[in-house]
Amino acid sequence: MKAAVIQPKPTVKRKMNTEQLAKIFKALGHPTRIKIVEHLIDINTCVCGEIVDIFPYSQSTISQHLKLLKESGIVCGEVEGPKTYFCVDKTVLNEFKQYIQNFYKDEKTNG
């Protein structure tokens, strides 16, 4: 089974707003979603069915987790025939990483 390589659309460098940050924190607030993101980072692409085979949950449960991840912007997906391919949006992930690093620096400076 050949997995498609999805390239997220380039975005303009910007600061994340609080709404997007809240969505990301919520999306990463469940151990299964963290594991899904880690898996997608490791393999760089994935088919929804393959994710279902990895985790001990139903396809509908995994789909709900992927929906939240997609809504947060961490994960992007593309429908290709009967399959949906998912990948991590590295731009969003890097912006989130930058926010966390800045937050930690601010906390260290002020604390």
C-alpha positions as CSV (number, residue, x, y, z in Angstrom):
1,M,0.0,0.0,0.0
2,K,1.5,3.3,-1.1
3,A,1.1,6.3,1.1
4,A,0.8,9.7,-0.5
5,V,3.1,12.4,0.7
6,I,1.1,15.5,1.7
7,Q,2.7,18.8,1.8
8,P,0.8,21.3,4.0
9,K,0.1,24.6,2.4
10,P,2.7,27.2,3.3
11,T,1.5,29.8,5.8
12,V,2.6,33.3,6.6
13,K,4.8,33.5,9.6
14,R,2.6,34.8,12.4
15,K,2.0,34.5,16.1
16,M,-0.7,32.0,17.2
17,N,-3.8,33.6,18.6
18,T,-5.3,32.4,21.9
19,E,-8.2,30.5,20.2
20,Q,-5.8,28.4,18.1
21,L,-3.6,27.8,21.1
22,A,-6.6,26.6,23.1
23,K,-7.6,24.2,20.3
24,I,-4.1,22.8,20.1
25,F,-4.0,22.3,23.9
26,K,-7.4,20.7,23.8
27,A,-6.4,18.4,20.9
28,L,-3.2,17.4,22.8
29,G,-5.2,16.8,26.0
30,H,-5.8,13.2,25.3
31,P,-3.2,10.4,25.4
32,T,-4.4,8.8,22.2
33,R,-4.3,12.0,20.2
34,I,-0.7,12.6,21.5
35,K,0.2,9.1,20.3
36,I,-1.5,9.7,16.9
37,V,0.6,12.9,16.5
38,E,3.8,11.2,17.5
39,H,3.0,8.4,15.0
40,L,2.3,10.8,12.2
41,I,5.6,12.7,12.9
42,D,7.5,9.4,12.9
43,I,6.2,8.2,9.5
44,N,5.4,11.6,7.9
45,T,2.2,10.3,6.3
46,C,-0.5,7.8,7.1
47,V,-3.8,6.4,6.0
48,C,-6.7,6.5,8.4
49,G,-7.1,2.7,8.2
50,E,-3.4,2.2,9.2
51,I,-3.9,4.3,12.3
52,V,-6.9,2.1,13.2
53,D,-4.7,-1.0,13.0
54,I,-2.2,0.5,15.4
55,F,-4.5,1.6,18.2
56,P,-7.0,-0.6,20.0
57,Y,-10.0,1.6,19.2
58,S,-12.7,1.5,16.6
59,Q,-12.4,3.4,13.3
60,S,-15.1,5.9,14.5
61,T,-13.1,6.7,17.7
62,I,-9.9,7.2,15.7
63,S,-11.8,9.4,13.2
64,Q,-13.1,11.6,16.1
65,H,-9.6,12.0,17.4
66,L,-8.3,12.9,13.9
67,K,-11.2,15.4,13.5
68,L,-10.1,17.2,16.7
69,L,-6.5,17.2,15.6
70,K,-7.5,18.5,12.2
71,E,-9.6,21.3,13.7
72,S,-6.7,22.4,15.8
73,G,-4.5,22.7,12.8
74,I,-1.9,20.2,14.0
75,V,-3.0,17.6,11.4
76,C,-4.0,18.1,7.8
77,G,-5.7,15.6,5.6
78,E,-6.4,14.9,2.0
79,V,-9.1,12.7,0.5
80,E,-7.8,10.5,-2.3
81,G,-10.5,8.1,-3.5
82,P,-11.9,6.0,-0.6
83,K,-8.9,6.9,1.6
84,T,-8.0,9.9,3.6
85,Y,-4.3,10.6,4.1
86,F,-3.2,12.5,7.2
87,C,0.0,14.3,8.1
88,V,1.3,16.7,10.7
89,D,1.3,20.3,9.7
90,K,4.9,21.1,10.6
91,T,4.4,24.9,10.3
92,V,1.6,24.8,12.9
93,L,3.7,22.4,15.1
94,N,6.7,24.7,14.9
95,E,4.6,27.8,15.8
96,F,3.3,25.9,18.8
97,K,6.8,24.8,19.8
98,Q,7.9,28.4,19.5
99,Y,5.0,29.5,21.7
100,I,5.9,26.9,24.4
101,Q,9.6,27.9,24.3
102,N,8.7,31.6,24.6
103,F,6.3,30.8,27.4
104,Y,9.0,28.9,29.2
105,K,11.5,31.7,28.7
106,D,9.0,34.3,30.0
107,E,8.1,32.1,33.0
108,K,11.8,31.6,33.8
109,T,12.5,35.3,33.5
110,N,9.5,36.3,35.6
111,G,9.5,33.5,38.1
